[in-house]
């Protein structure tokens, strides 16, 4: 590999990503790819005034070998005249060490971006890494987004200028420089899925099927990435119109999903999952299909769990939320003074109780109780199974559960459903109004007006405005 040609190709990529005079963190493991990246950036830095900081993470996984990697990086940085930051971040040692390590390193790199005011952190992913990533995800069962592979640049500050170079090209470049590198002995262990793919499957595919398999898979990633970039604003618009976000959950109607083209529905589901989790790691094609099947079923209830997300259906709503955020038994109660204002369970609205000597004018939002008919002090509590009363619109007592069914109130909204009671008697409840035996009439002398007032939203964004008791689908 001609040294100048390699460096010129990297420069043509990086000058589109980084301004002159930028401060750049360079992630250096000590392996060939990251060492090639550091050597190249150091050779180019003087042309445009880039300032470099070498960043190394020691996970202590290989004992003395890991420590030697750290010393190698520190010495190389000193020889090149670069400041070096080294962090020791041991890993818990669960089943997926590779994923754990990547997340830990990227978290620390983002911290370095803030601490040193870095423009970006450059990472040494190569075209060979891209090919492995795409094939690995394909075998696992990913969709189009997964096939887009490793992005050349990310919104949180990472750039990968070596994605157009194979691993072999990086090694040839270092040999031309006479630059040694470190070999990670664990990369030869077939105990890791990624290593089996790199050492056995890809060489077999290159030998028996396609000698240019790495380039073919990388081209597939480029194709898929362009497709995802096209879809991104489309999905954002769909989410603004079809997803609401009460209490940390994400709600979407089944009608929205079933009416959309399948490609759009799949992406909207993935978007909702991402809003709950913050990422889409381990979310595969089968997870999305199970959710769409739940939306398509004729019965209006169901529940399933995918990694990091609890998905519930109630009537024509789907609720995406973190596991453990839904409970059937949410019992709260508090005194309800007259006059007074009491925050309602769920934290989205307030119940206002006011006294008047005249019957309040009904406007669809205010209900009226005859104070003299109330059997005692009022208590505000949540609905509990077995609750029943007779609304003014009914000729006989009816269970609240029946009213919920008739009004198609989703299961999760019932958890915080406010009930105003006096002793054992229910005198009012949200949406269904006052009890017939406590309602005002021609002989009423003292009126208690009951009004639910929506609290101002904590944040304002299109399509995210909660309504008391309901989450509506925006048109």
KOLSE-963855 format. One record per residue (C-alpha): residue number from 1; residue in three letters; x, y, z. Coordinates in Angstrom, 1 decimal. Each point is the difference from the previous one (the first is absolute). Layout:
BEGIN
BAFI|i|aa|x|y|z
BAFI|NUM|ALA|X|Y|Z .
...
% end
This chain:
BEGIN
BAFI|i|aa|x|y|z
BAFI|1|UNK|0.0|0.0|0.0 .
BAFI|2|UNK|1.5|3.3|-1.1 .
BAFI|3|UNK|0.2|2.2|3.1 .
BAFI|4|UNK|-1.0|3.3|-1.6 .
BAFI|5|UNK|-2.9|-1.5|-1.9 .
BAFI|6|UNK|-1.4|-1.5|3.2 .
BAFI|7|UNK|0.3|3.3|1.8 .
BAFI|8|UNK|-1.5|2.0|-2.9 .
BAFI|9|UNK|-3.0|-2.2|-0.1 .
BAFI|10|UNK|-0.6|0.4|3.7 .
BAFI|11|UNK|0.5|3.8|-0.3 .
BAFI|12|UNK|-2.6|0.2|-2.8 .
BAFI|13|UNK|-2.5|-1.7|2.4 .
BAFI|14|UNK|0.8|1.8|3.2 .
BAFI|15|UNK|0.1|3.5|-1.5 .
BAFI|16|UNK|-3.8|-0.4|-0.6 .
BAFI|17|UNK|-0.5|-0.9|3.6 .
BAFI|18|UNK|2.3|2.3|2.0 .
BAFI|19|UNK|0.8|3.7|-0.3 .
BAFI|20|UNK|3.5|1.4|0.0 .
BAFI|21|UNK|1.4|0.4|3.5 .
BAFI|22|UNK|-2.4|-2.7|1.4 .
BAFI|23|UNK|0.9|-1.8|3.3 .
BAFI|24|UNK|-0.3|-3.7|-0.7 .
BAFI|25|UNK|0.0|-3.0|2.4 .
BAFI|26|UNK|1.4|-3.1|-1.6 .
BAFI|27|UNK|-1.1|-3.3|1.4 .
BAFI|28|UNK|3.1|-2.2|0.1 .
BAFI|29|UNK|-0.2|-3.6|1.2 .
BAFI|30|UNK|3.5|-0.8|-1.1 .
BAFI|31|UNK|-1.2|-2.2|-2.8 .
BAFI|32|UNK|1.0|0.5|-3.6 .
BAFI|33|UNK|-3.1|2.0|-1.1 .
BAFI|34|UNK|0.0|2.5|2.8 .
BAFI|35|UNK|3.8|0.4|-0.2 .
BAFI|36|UNK|-0.3|0.6|-3.8 .
BAFI|37|UNK|-2.6|2.7|0.8 .
BAFI|38|UNK|2.1|1.8|2.6 .
BAFI|39|UNK|3.1|-0.1|-2.2 .
BAFI|40|UNK|-2.0|1.4|-3.0 .
BAFI|41|UNK|-1.7|2.8|2.0 .
BAFI|42|UNK|3.4|1.0|1.5 .
BAFI|43|UNK|1.5|0.2|-3.5 .
BAFI|44|UNK|-3.0|2.1|-1.2 .
BAFI|45|UNK|-0.5|2.2|3.1 .
BAFI|46|UNK|2.6|2.6|-1.0 .
BAFI|47|UNK|-1.7|0.7|-3.3 .
BAFI|48|UNK|-3.2|1.3|1.6 .
BAFI|49|UNK|0.9|0.6|3.6 .
BAFI|50|UNK|-1.7|-3.0|1.5 .
BAFI|51|UNK|0.8|-0.6|3.7 .
BAFI|52|UNK|0.0|-3.6|1.0 .
BAFI|53|UNK|-0.6|-1.9|3.3 .
BAFI|54|UNK|0.5|-3.7|0.1 .
BAFI|55|UNK|-2.7|-1.8|2.0 .
BAFI|56|UNK|0.4|-3.6|1.3 .
BAFI|57|UNK|-2.2|-2.2|2.2 .
BAFI|58|UNK|1.5|-2.9|1.9 .
BAFI|59|UNK|-2.8|-2.4|1.0 .
BAFI|60|UNK|2.5|-2.2|1.9 .
BAFI|61|UNK|-1.4|-3.1|-1.8 .
BAFI|62|UNK|3.4|-1.6|-0.9 .
BAFI|63|UNK|2.0|0.9|3.0 .
BAFI|64|UNK|3.6|0.9|-0.8 .
BAFI|65|UNK|-0.7|0.0|-3.7 .
BAFI|66|UNK|-2.6|2.8|0.4 .
BAFI|67|UNK|2.4|2.0|2.1 .
BAFI|68|UNK|2.6|-0.3|-2.6 .
BAFI|69|UNK|-2.5|1.2|-2.6 .
BAFI|70|UNK|-0.5|3.2|2.1 .
BAFI|71|UNK|3.8|0.5|0.3 .
BAFI|72|UNK|0.4|-0.4|-3.7 .
BAFI|73|UNK|-2.6|2.6|-0.8 .
BAFI|74|UNK|1.4|2.4|2.6 .
BAFI|75|UNK|3.5|-0.4|-1.5 .
BAFI|76|UNK|-1.2|0.4|-3.6 .
BAFI|77|UNK|-1.9|3.2|0.9 .
BAFI|78|UNK|3.1|1.4|1.7 .
BAFI|79|UNK|2.2|-0.8|-3.1 .
BAFI|80|UNK|-2.5|1.8|-2.2 .
BAFI|81|UNK|-0.3|3.0|2.3 .
BAFI|82|UNK|-3.7|-0.7|0.9 .
BAFI|83|UNK|-1.6|0.4|3.4 .
BAFI|84|UNK|-1.4|-3.3|1.2 .
BAFI|85|UNK|-2.9|-0.9|2.3 .
BAFI|86|UNK|-0.3|-3.5|1.3 .
BAFI|87|UNK|-3.0|-1.4|2.0 .
BAFI|88|UNK|-0.3|-3.3|1.8 .
BAFI|89|UNK|-3.5|-1.2|-0.3 .
BAFI|90|UNK|-0.5|-3.7|1.1 .
BAFI|91|UNK|-3.1|-1.7|-1.4 .
BAFI|92|UNK|-2.6|-1.9|2.1 .
BAFI|93|UNK|0.7|-3.1|-2.1 .
BAFI|94|UNK|-3.5|-0.9|-1.3 .
BAFI|95|UNK|-0.8|-2.1|-3.1 .
BAFI|96|UNK|0.7|2.8|-2.5 .
BAFI|97|UNK|3.4|1.4|0.8 .
BAFI|98|UNK|0.5|1.6|-3.4 .
BAFI|99|UNK|-3.3|2.0|0.3 .
BAFI|100|UNK|0.8|0.9|3.6 .
BAFI|101|UNK|3.5|1.2|-1.0 .
BAFI|102|UNK|-1.3|2.1|-2.9 .
BAFI|103|UNK|-2.6|1.7|2.1 .
BAFI|104|UNK|2.5|0.7|2.8 .
BAFI|105|UNK|2.6|1.4|-2.4 .
BAFI|106|UNK|-2.5|2.2|-1.9 .
BAFI|107|UNK|-1.3|1.4|3.3 .
BAFI|108|UNK|3.5|0.9|1.1 .
BAFI|109|UNK|0.8|1.5|-3.4 .
BAFI|110|UNK|-3.1|2.3|0.2 .
BAFI|111|UNK|1.3|1.1|3.4 .
BAFI|112|UNK|3.3|0.8|-1.6 .
BAFI|113|UNK|-1.8|2.0|-2.6 .
BAFI|114|UNK|-1.5|2.2|2.7 .
BAFI|115|UNK|3.1|0.2|2.2 .
BAFI|116|UNK|2.4|1.0|-2.8 .
BAFI|117|UNK|-2.4|1.8|-2.2 .
BAFI|118|UNK|0.7|-2.4|-2.8 .
BAFI|119|UNK|-1.7|0.5|-3.4 .
BAFI|120|UNK|-0.1|-3.8|-0.6 .
BAFI|121|UNK|1.5|-3.3|1.1 .
BAFI|122|UNK|1.5|-2.0|-3.0 .
BAFI|123|UNK|-0.3|-3.8|0.2 .
BAFI|124|UNK|1.9|-2.5|-2.2 .
BAFI|125|UNK|-2.9|-2.1|-1.3 .
BAFI|126|UNK|0.9|-1.3|-3.5 .
BAFI|127|UNK|-1.9|-1.4|-3.0 .
BAFI|128|UNK|0.8|-3.5|1.4 .
BAFI|129|UNK|-1.8|0.9|3.3 .
BAFI|130|UNK|-2.9|1.3|-2.1 .
BAFI|131|UNK|-0.3|-3.2|-1.9 .
BAFI|132|UNK|0.1|-2.1|3.2 .
BAFI|133|UNK|-2.6|2.2|1.6 .
BAFI|134|UNK|-2.4|-0.2|-2.9 .
BAFI|135|UNK|0.4|-3.8|-0.3 .
BAFI|136|UNK|-0.4|-0.5|3.7 .
BAFI|137|UNK|-3.2|2.0|0.1 .
BAFI|138|UNK|-1.3|-1.7|-3.1 .
BAFI|139|UNK|0.5|-3.4|1.6 .
BAFI|140|UNK|-1.7|1.2|3.2 .
BAFI|141|UNK|-3.1|1.2|-1.9 .
BAFI|142|UNK|0.3|3.7|-0.3 .
BAFI|143|UNK|-2.1|2.4|-2.2 .
BAFI|144|UNK|1.1|2.8|-2.3 .
BAFI|145|UNK|1.3|2.2|2.8 .
BAFI|146|UNK|2.3|-2.7|1.3 .
BAFI|147|UNK|1.4|-0.7|-3.5 .
BAFI|148|UNK|1.1|3.7|-0.1 .
BAFI|149|UNK|2.9|-1.1|2.3 .
BAFI|150|UNK|2.5|2.3|1.5 .
BAFI|151|UNK|-0.6|3.7|-0.9 .
BAFI|152|UNK|2.9|2.1|-1.2 .
BAFI|153|UNK|-1.1|2.8|2.4 .
BAFI|154|UNK|-2.5|0.0|2.9 .
BAFI|155|UNK|-2.0|2.9|1.6 .
BAFI|156|UNK|1.8|-0.6|3.4 .
BAFI|157|UNK|3.4|0.8|-1.3 .
BAFI|158|UNK|1.7|-3.1|-1.6 .
BAFI|159|UNK|1.7|-0.1|-3.4 .
BAFI|160|UNK|1.4|-3.1|-1.8 .
BAFI|161|UNK|2.2|1.1|-2.8 .
BAFI|162|UNK|1.5|-3.5|-0.7 .
BAFI|163|UNK|-3.3|-1.5|-1.1 .
BAFI|164|UNK|1.2|0.0|-3.6 .
BAFI|165|UNK|3.1|-2.0|0.9 .
BAFI|166|UNK|0.3|-3.7|0.6 .
BAFI|167|UNK|1.8|-1.3|3.1 .
BAFI|168|UNK|2.7|-1.3|-2.3 .
BAFI|169|UNK|0.6|3.4|-1.5 .
BAFI|170|UNK|0.4|1.5|3.5 .
BAFI|171|UNK|2.7|-2.7|0.8 .
BAFI|172|UNK|1.8|0.6|-3.3 .
BAFI|173|UNK|0.1|3.7|0.7 .
BAFI|174|UNK|1.6|-0.6|3.5 .
BAFI|175|UNK|2.5|-2.4|-1.5 .
BAFI|176|UNK|1.0|2.6|-2.5 .
BAFI|177|UNK|0.5|2.4|2.9 .
BAFI|178|UNK|1.9|-2.6|2.0 .
BAFI|179|UNK|-2.5|0.6|2.8 .
BAFI|180|UNK|-0.8|-3.0|2.3 .
BAFI|181|UNK|-3.4|-0.6|1.6 .
BAFI|182|UNK|-1.5|-2.2|2.7 .
BAFI|183|UNK|-1.9|-3.2|-0.7 .
BAFI|184|UNK|-2.9|-0.8|2.4 .
BAFI|185|UNK|0.4|-3.7|0.7 .
BAFI|186|UNK|-3.8|-0.3|0.7 .
BAFI|187|UNK|-0.6|0.8|-3.7 .
BAFI|188|UNK|1.1|-3.5|-0.8 .
BAFI|189|UNK|-2.5|-1.7|2.4 .
BAFI|190|UNK|-2.8|-1.8|-1.7 .
BAFI|191|UNK|-2.1|0.3|3.2 .
BAFI|192|UNK|-1.2|3.3|-1.3 .
BAFI|193|UNK|-2.6|0.2|-2.8 .
BAFI|194|UNK|1.7|2.9|-1.7 .
BAFI|195|UNK|3.3|-1.8|-0.2 .
BAFI|196|UNK|-1.5|-3.1|-1.5 .
BAFI|197|UNK|-1.6|2.2|-2.6 .
BAFI|198|UNK|3.3|1.8|-0.7 .
BAFI|199|UNK|2.3|-3.1|0.1 .
BAFI|200|UNK|-2.3|-2.7|-1.5 .
BAFI|201|UNK|-3.1|1.2|-1.8 .
BAFI|202|UNK|1.2|3.1|-1.9 .
BAFI|203|UNK|3.1|-1.8|-1.3 .
BAFI|204|UNK|-2.2|-2.9|-1.2 .
BAFI|205|UNK|-2.3|2.3|-1.8 .
BAFI|206|UNK|2.9|1.8|-1.6 .
BAFI|207|UNK|1.5|-3.3|-1.1 .
BAFI|208|UNK|-3.1|-1.8|-1.2 .
BAFI|209|UNK|-2.5|2.7|-1.0 .
BAFI|210|UNK|1.3|3.6|-0.4 .
BAFI|211|UNK|3.7|1.0|0.3 .
BAFI|212|UNK|-1.2|3.6|0.5 .
BAFI|213|UNK|-2.5|-0.9|2.7 .
BAFI|214|UNK|1.2|2.8|2.4 .
BAFI|215|UNK|-0.6|2.7|-2.7 .
BAFI|216|UNK|-3.3|-1.5|-0.9 .
BAFI|217|UNK|-1.3|0.1|3.6 .
BAFI|218|UNK|1.4|3.5|0.5 .
BAFI|219|UNK|-1.8|1.1|-3.2 .
BAFI|220|UNK|-3.2|-1.5|1.5 .
BAFI|221|UNK|0.5|2.1|3.1 .
BAFI|222|UNK|0.4|3.2|-2.2 .
BAFI|223|UNK|-3.2|-0.9|-1.8 .
BAFI|224|UNK|-2.0|-0.7|3.1 .
BAFI|225|UNK|1.3|3.2|1.7 .
BAFI|226|UNK|-1.2|2.1|-2.8 .
BAFI|227|UNK|-3.4|-1.6|0.3 .
BAFI|228|UNK|-0.1|0.7|3.7 .
BAFI|229|UNK|1.1|3.6|-0.5 .
BAFI|230|UNK|-2.9|0.4|-2.4 .
BAFI|231|UNK|-2.5|-1.5|2.5 .
BAFI|232|UNK|1.2|2.0|3.0 .
BAFI|233|UNK|-2.0|3.2|-0.6 .
BAFI|234|UNK|-3.0|-2.0|-1.2 .
BAFI|235|UNK|-0.1|-2.0|3.3 .
BAFI|236|UNK|0.5|3.1|2.1 .
BAFI|237|UNK|-3.1|1.5|-1.7 .
BAFI|238|UNK|-2.0|-3.2|0.5 .
BAFI|239|UNK|1.1|-0.1|3.7 .
BAFI|240|UNK|-1.1|3.6|0.5 .
BAFI|241|UNK|-3.5|-0.8|-1.3 .
BAFI|242|UNK|-0.5|-3.5|1.4 .
BAFI|243|UNK|2.0|-0.3|3.3 .
BAFI|244|UNK|-0.8|1.6|3.3 .
BAFI|245|UNK|2.1|-0.1|3.1 .
BAFI|246|UNK|-1.8|-0.1|3.4 .
BAFI|247|UNK|1.9|-0.8|3.2 .
BAFI|248|UNK|3.1|-1.3|-1.8 .
BAFI|249|UNK|-1.9|-2.4|-2.2 .
BAFI|250|UNK|-0.6|0.1|-3.7 .
BAFI|251|UNK|-3.5|-0.5|-1.3 .
BAFI|252|UNK|-1.1|-0.7|-3.6 .
BAFI|253|UNK|-3.4|-1.2|-1.4 .
BAFI|254|UNK|-0.2|-3.3|-1.7 .
BAFI|255|UNK|-1.9|1.7|-2.8 .
BAFI|256|UNK|3.0|2.2|-0.7 .
BAFI|257|UNK|2.3|-3.1|-0.4 .
BAFI|258|UNK|-2.5|-2.1|-2.0 .
BAFI|259|UNK|-0.8|2.8|-2.4 .
BAFI|260|UNK|3.6|0.9|-0.8 .
BAFI|261|UNK|2.0|-1.8|-2.7 .
BAFI|262|UNK|1.9|-2.9|1.6 .
BAFI|263|UNK|3.4|1.6|-0.4 .
BAFI|264|UNK|-1.2|3.2|1.7 .
BAFI|265|UNK|-1.8|-2.0|2.8 .
BAFI|266|UNK|3.2|-2.0|0.8 .
BAFI|267|UNK|2.1|3.2|0.2 .
BAFI|268|UNK|-2.6|1.7|2.2 .
BAFI|269|UNK|0.1|-3.0|2.4 .
BAFI|270|UNK|3.8|0.2|0.1 .
BAFI|271|UNK|-0.2|3.7|0.7 .
BAFI|272|UNK|-2.4|-0.5|3.0 .
BAFI|273|UNK|2.4|-2.7|1.4 .
BAFI|274|UNK|2.9|2.4|-0.4 .
BAFI|275|UNK|-1.9|2.8|1.8 .
BAFI|276|UNK|-0.4|-2.4|3.0 .
BAFI|277|UNK|3.4|-1.6|0.1 .
BAFI|278|UNK|2.2|2.8|-1.5 .
BAFI|279|UNK|1.5|-2.5|-2.4 .
BAFI|280|UNK|-0.9|-3.1|-2.1 .
BAFI|281|UNK|2.7|-2.4|1.1 .
BAFI|282|UNK|-1.2|-3.6|-0.2 .
BAFI|283|UNK|-3.3|1.0|-1.7 .
BAFI|284|UNK|-0.4|-2.3|-2.9 .
BAFI|285|UNK|-2.5|-0.6|-2.8 .
BAFI|286|UNK|-2.0|-2.6|2.0 .
BAFI|287|UNK|-0.6|2.5|2.8 .
BAFI|288|UNK|-1.5|2.6|-2.4 .
BAFI|289|UNK|-2.2|-2.7|-1.7 .
BAFI|290|UNK|-1.4|-1.2|3.4 .
BAFI|291|UNK|-1.0|3.5|0.8 .
BAFI|292|UNK|-1.7|0.5|-3.4 .
BAFI|293|UNK|-1.8|-3.4|0.5 .
BAFI|294|UNK|-1.3|1.4|3.4 .
BAFI|295|UNK|-1.3|3.1|-1.8 .
BAFI|296|UNK|-1.7|-2.2|-2.7 .
BAFI|297|UNK|-1.8|-2.4|2.3 .
BAFI|298|UNK|-3.8|0.3|0.3 .
BAFI|299|UNK|-0.1|-0.1|3.8 .
BAFI|300|UNK|0.7|3.3|1.7 .
BAFI|301|UNK|2.5|-1.1|2.7 .
BAFI|302|UNK|3.3|-1.7|0.2 .
BAFI|303|UNK|3.5|0.4|1.3 .
BAFI|304|UNK|3.5|-1.0|-1.0 .
BAFI|305|UNK|3.6|0.9|1.1 .
BAFI|306|UNK|3.0|0.6|-2.2 .
BAFI|307|UNK|3.5|1.0|1.2 .
BAFI|308|UNK|-0.5|3.0|2.2 .
BAFI|309|UNK|-3.6|0.8|-1.0 .
BAFI|310|UNK|-3.4|-1.1|1.3 .
BAFI|311|UNK|-2.7|0.2|-2.7 .
BAFI|312|UNK|-3.6|-0.1|1.0 .
BAFI|313|UNK|-3.2|0.2|-2.1 .
BAFI|314|UNK|-3.3|1.3|1.3 .
BAFI|315|UNK|-2.9|0.6|-2.4 .
BAFI|316|UNK|1.6|1.8|-3.0 .
BAFI|317|UNK|3.0|1.3|1.9 .
BAFI|318|UNK|3.6|-1.3|0.3 .
BAFI|319|UNK|2.1|1.1|2.9 .
BAFI|320|UNK|3.8|-0.3|-0.1 .
BAFI|321|UNK|1.7|0.5|3.3 .
BAFI|322|UNK|2.9|-1.2|2.2 .
BAFI|323|UNK|-0.6|-3.3|1.8 .
BAFI|324|UNK|-1.4|0.5|3.5 .
BAFI|325|UNK|-1.8|3.3|-0.7 .
BAFI|326|UNK|-3.5|-1.5|-0.2 .
BAFI|327|UNK|-1.7|-1.4|3.1 .
BAFI|328|UNK|-3.6|-1.0|0.6 .
BAFI|329|UNK|0.1|1.0|3.6 .
BAFI|330|UNK|0.6|3.7|0.4 .
BAFI|331|UNK|-1.9|1.1|3.1 .
BAFI|332|UNK|0.2|3.7|1.0 .
BAFI|333|UNK|-2.3|2.1|2.1 .
BAFI|334|UNK|-0.1|3.4|1.6 .
BAFI|335|UNK|-2.5|2.4|1.6 .
BAFI|336|UNK|-2.0|2.2|-2.4 .
BAFI|337|UNK|-0.8|3.3|1.8 .
BAFI|338|UNK|-2.8|2.3|-1.2 .
BAFI|339|UNK|1.1|2.4|-1.4 .
BAFI|340|UNK|3.3|-1.3|-1.1 .
BAFI|341|UNK|2.2|-1.2|-2.9 .
BAFI|342|UNK|1.5|-3.5|0.2 .
BAFI|343|UNK|2.7|-1.3|-2.5 .
BAFI|344|UNK|-1.4|-3.1|-1.6 .
BAFI|345|UNK|1.8|-3.3|-0.1 .
BAFI|346|UNK|2.2|-0.3|-3.0 .
BAFI|347|UNK|1.2|3.6|0.2 .
BAFI|348|UNK|-1.7|1.4|-3.1 .
BAFI|349|UNK|-2.9|2.0|1.4 .
BAFI|350|UNK|-1.6|1.5|3.2 .
BAFI|351|UNK|-3.5|-0.5|1.4 .
BAFI|352|UNK|-1.6|3.3|1.0 .
BAFI|353|UNK|-2.9|0.0|2.6 .
BAFI|354|UNK|-1.7|3.4|0.4 .
BAFI|355|UNK|-3.1|1.1|2.0 .
BAFI|356|UNK|-2.9|2.0|-1.5 .
BAFI|357|UNK|-3.5|1.0|1.1 .
BAFI|358|UNK|-1.3|-0.6|-3.5 .
BAFI|359|UNK|0.0|-2.9|-2.4 .
BAFI|360|UNK|3.1|0.1|-2.2 .
BAFI|361|UNK|-0.5|0.4|-3.7 .
BAFI|362|UNK|0.8|-3.3|-1.7 .
BAFI|363|UNK|2.5|0.4|-2.8 .
BAFI|364|UNK|1.2|-3.5|-0.5 .
BAFI|365|UNK|2.9|0.4|2.5 .
BAFI|366|UNK|-1.6|0.9|3.3 .
BAFI|367|UNK|-2.1|-2.4|2.1 .
BAFI|368|UNK|-2.3|1.1|2.9 .
BAFI|369|UNK|-0.6|-1.7|3.3 .
BAFI|370|UNK|-2.6|0.9|2.7 .
BAFI|371|UNK|2.1|0.6|3.0 .
BAFI|372|UNK|-2.8|-0.6|2.5 .
BAFI|373|UNK|-0.5|-3.5|-1.4 .
BAFI|374|UNK|3.6|-1.1|0.6 .
BAFI|375|UNK|0.2|-2.5|2.8 .
BAFI|376|UNK|3.4|1.2|1.3 .
BAFI|377|UNK|3.4|1.3|-0.8 .
BAFI|378|UNK|1.3|-0.6|-3.6 .
BAFI|379|UNK|2.9|-2.2|-0.8 .
BAFI|380|UNK|1.8|-0.1|-3.4 .
BAFI|381|UNK|1.3|-3.5|-0.8 .
BAFI|382|UNK|0.8|-2.2|-3.0 .
BAFI|383|UNK|-2.4|-2.5|-1.5 .
BAFI|384|UNK|0.0|-3.5|1.4 .
BAFI|385|UNK|-1.5|-3.2|-1.4 .
BAFI|386|UNK|-3.6|-0.4|1.2 .
BAFI|387|UNK|-0.8|3.8|0.1 .
BAFI|388|UNK|-3.5|0.8|-1.1 .
BAFI|389|UNK|-2.5|2.9|0.1 .
BAFI|390|UNK|-2.9|1.4|-1.9 .
BAFI|391|UNK|0.9|3.0|-2.2 .
BAFI|392|UNK|-2.7|2.5|-0.8 .
BAFI|393|UNK|-0.1|-1.4|-3.5 .
BAFI|394|UNK|-0.8|-3.5|1.2 .
BAFI|395|UNK|-3.2|-1.6|1.3 .
BAFI|396|UNK|1.8|-2.4|2.4 .
BAFI|397|UNK|3.3|-0.5|1.7 .
BAFI|398|UNK|2.8|-1.2|-2.3 .
BAFI|399|UNK|3.6|-1.2|0.5 .
BAFI|400|UNK|2.7|2.4|-1.0 .
BAFI|401|UNK|1.6|-2.8|-1.9 .
BAFI|402|UNK|-3.1|-0.2|-2.2 .
BAFI|403|UNK|0.1|3.7|-0.6 .
BAFI|404|UNK|3.7|-0.3|-0.9 .
BAFI|405|UNK|-0.8|-2.8|-2.5 .
BAFI|406|UNK|-2.8|2.0|-1.6 .
BAFI|407|UNK|2.2|3.2|-0.2 .
BAFI|408|UNK|3.0|-2.1|-1.2 .
BAFI|409|UNK|2.3|1.4|2.7 .
BAFI|410|UNK|3.4|-1.8|-0.3 .
BAFI|411|UNK|1.2|-2.1|2.8 .
BAFI|412|UNK|2.9|2.3|0.9 .
BAFI|413|UNK|-2.3|3.0|0.3 .
BAFI|414|UNK|-2.1|-1.7|2.6 .
BAFI|415|UNK|2.9|-0.3|2.4 .
BAFI|416|UNK|-0.1|3.7|0.8 .
BAFI|417|UNK|-3.8|0.5|-0.5 .
BAFI|418|UNK|-1.2|2.5|2.6 .
BAFI|419|UNK|-3.0|-0.8|2.2 .
BAFI|420|UNK|-1.6|2.5|2.4 .
BAFI|421|UNK|-1.6|-1.8|2.9 .
BAFI|422|UNK|-1.7|0.7|3.3 .
BAFI|423|UNK|0.4|-3.0|2.2 .
BAFI|424|UNK|-1.0|-3.1|-2.1 .
BAFI|425|UNK|-2.0|2.1|-2.4 .
BAFI|426|UNK|1.4|1.2|-3.3 .
BAFI|427|UNK|-1.2|3.5|-0.7 .
BAFI|428|UNK|2.0|0.8|-3.2 .
BAFI|429|UNK|2.5|-1.5|-2.4 .
BAFI|430|UNK|1.8|1.2|-3.1 .
BAFI|431|UNK|-1.9|0.1|-3.2 .
BAFI|432|UNK|-3.1|-1.8|1.4 .
BAFI|433|UNK|-1.0|2.9|2.3 .
BAFI|434|UNK|-1.9|0.3|3.3 .
BAFI|435|UNK|-2.0|-2.6|1.7 .
BAFI|436|UNK|-3.8|0.4|-0.6 .
BAFI|437|UNK|-0.8|0.0|3.8 .
BAFI|438|UNK|2.4|2.9|0.6 .
BAFI|439|UNK|-0.8|2.1|-3.1 .
BAFI|440|UNK|-1.5|3.5|0.2 .
BAFI|441|UNK|-3.6|0.7|-0.5 .
BAFI|442|UNK|-2.6|2.8|0.4 .
BAFI|443|UNK|0.2|-0.1|3.8 .
BAFI|444|UNK|3.8|0.2|0.1 .
BAFI|445|UNK|1.3|2.9|2.1 .
BAFI|446|UNK|3.8|-0.8|0.2 .
BAFI|447|UNK|1.8|-1.1|-3.1 .
BAFI|448|UNK|3.4|-1.7|-0.3 .
BAFI|449|UNK|1.5|0.4|-3.5 .
BAFI|450|UNK|2.4|-2.7|-1.1 .
BAFI|451|UNK|2.4|0.8|-2.8 .
BAFI|452|UNK|3.1|-1.8|-1.2 .
BAFI|453|UNK|2.6|2.5|-1.3 .
BAFI|454|UNK|2.9|-1.2|-2.1 .
BAFI|455|UNK|3.4|1.0|1.3 .
BAFI|456|UNK|2.3|1.9|-2.3 .
BAFI|457|UNK|2.3|-2.4|-1.9 .
BAFI|458|UNK|3.5|-0.3|1.3 .
BAFI|459|UNK|1.4|0.0|-3.5 .
BAFI|460|UNK|-1.5|1.1|-3.2 .
BAFI|461|UNK|0.4|-1.9|-3.2 .
BAFI|462|UNK|-2.2|-0.8|-3.0 .
BAFI|463|UNK|-2.3|-2.9|0.5 .
BAFI|464|UNK|0.7|-0.3|3.7 .
BAFI|465|UNK|-2.8|1.7|1.8 .
BAFI|466|UNK|-1.8|-2.2|2.6 .
BAFI|467|UNK|-3.7|0.3|0.8 .
BAFI|468|UNK|-1.5|-1.0|3.3 .
BAFI|469|UNK|-0.7|-3.7|-0.1 .
BAFI|470|UNK|0.6|-0.4|-3.6 .
BAFI|471|UNK|2.8|0.1|-2.6 .
BAFI|472|UNK|-1.4|0.9|-3.4 .
BAFI|473|UNK|1.5|-0.8|-3.4 .
BAFI|474|UNK|0.8|3.3|-1.7 .
BAFI|475|UNK|-1.5|0.4|-3.4 .
% end
